[in-house]
Amino acid sequence: MADTETKTISLALYRYMCQNIVGSENHVKNLRLMNTVRDNMKSKSFITFITSGSFGEGLEMRGSDLDIMCVNKNMEVYENVQTSLNSKDLYLSMDTVDVKAGYAQLQVKKNYSQSLFEYFEEHNGKNYFSSTLHKQAVLLNSNNVIHGPCISDKDGTYDCVLCLHCTSWISQASQWITRSNNSWPSYKVKQSVIKHGVLFVPVGVKGSPKENIEWRISFSVGEKFLINTFTHTQLLCYALLKILLKDVISTYTECEDLLCSYFLKTIMFWISEELPQSIWKPETLIHCFMRCLRRLIYSVDYSICLHYFIPENNLFENKIEGRARRILLDKLYKLHSYGWRCILFSDQLSNFQISMWMSHIEPQSLHTIELAKTVHSKLSNLSNDMSNVVFEQDTIIYKRGIYQIISCHQSSLKYLKTYFLSVLCGQYVQYVQLNSSRNRNKHQYKQNKSCLCTLLQNIYHDSVSGWLMLASFFYKVKQYNNALHIIAYSISKCTPEKVCRNMDMSDSQYRFSDLQLSKKTSFVQLWKIMLVDVMKFRRNSLLIPNELQMEVENGVYFISSIVYAYFLMFLCHYHLNNFGQCLDCLHTLQLVIAEHYLIDKDSSFNLLYASYDILGIAFQLLRDSESARQAFMQSV
């Protein structure tokens, strides 16, 4: 293929990937920033949260789950235990004798906590911290499962890895510091990687006689630093490799579990170290992708994929071999024979040929698409992960969040911190005891006032749900008229140009995005203006109406905001004996549900089911048993 034609197709593919799959460089930066702020606000004195995997890299790939690394700060790992130790619960020393490169056994040197003895295993008169027992302890009283080093939910939507930290760089990876002669990674980046040390994740070498006490050395934090230095072309090349693996190679039964994205990342790191950064440009995307594909074929052919930080660790050892290797190699050669067109076997890229000769997208239109993409982003949904923070007895995160917002001078960061604090507040206040009595004591008065103040900080993550949570507060303390005023204001915001998560946007909604864009609106501000989020009531929530209390006895309950607004309005009029208004609310509620207005009927939260359920409860309150039965049947 002529160089000119390759450059033309590369530029078209670059634009297609930016528009439809990965987003622009600015979009990726926003997602990374969002991760950083969320992790920072969730972390506490004894634990640090780190979003890793594709999400942590700023890549929102189809089918990607949420990978969270939870670093225990009360346990410290040393390559050589220091002579002076402070008050950490546990001190561990690396033992790498007779252990595969890239792994270590962690010998107990000092233990200040009686409860940790149950995680120790004795070998040759020495106590070692068991990676297996450490994971199993977390599974108690939960519905999660062990998946390699991870604790995963049964739906496979997230992986949580319990990590230990060594703050210093380890000798196994010492050669990495001086290995590269090229400009990547830069000296400054290397120093940042070294400064953060390494992590240890609870998984041993499969089949090893001491697998239970072995831990894998993880460079996840350093790898995030390296990925963040990629040019956007490098990132798109990495994304193309991941798509080819997931959508094409892994669809072959014999090849399904042979390769993983970590192997692809390793290959990207080696090639990035070999080539000057100037090579990675939009017009060379296809050339760079094909180079990476050829390196993957070479690695499989010779069963060699050296760990980027510890080359003594061959990642393909005992994995890519025998008949399976030959089948995989045959598939890879077959794909390579198609050249760059091998990516078209993925349904995500199958439309590229149709659109690649289209005229260039105007920058403003692309930016608008990105803003819409962010509204639909799974990463914005991950704000709900903030609600897993235990707030019932600990308000440190809340206070720190307030301080960070007040002291922050950068507007983009301030908006993000306010957004996440808003989500947190909406979950935290659901466990505050309320009292509607006129003769409540001084403590209860302060409690209600504190709850009200917190709810007023819950209105910044979308346009409606925070206000409705405030209306719930007034309903629970029997101030029905106050609740009605807020509900009416909330409903006035549920206009057609608003969007719900994961719902396709109409032309008018895109035009509204353009209008906001002309005002230089940030993506977090856009959520506040455009997004109608779902109501999320936590298990045994004290803010949910008594009429729905049974729904939160067994877990989290999600309700469409517009449905909840009319139901809460119905309840207020019901208790005020305004039966004419009750019937009006009920009629409108029926229309809203029938038309799926601002209700994502395909949502994993079962919003349509909950909507008919709520309709049935409303009919029950009016003693209309037949209509209630029909609504409950619709729910089923």
Order of alpha helices (4+ residues) and beta strands (2+ residues): alpha-alpha-beta-alpha-beta-beta-beta-beta-beta-alpha-beta-beta-beta-alpha-alpha-beta-beta-alpha-alpha-alpha-alpha-alpha-alpha-alpha-alpha-alpha-alpha-alpha-alpha-alpha-alpha-alpha-beta-beta-alpha-alpha-alpha-alpha
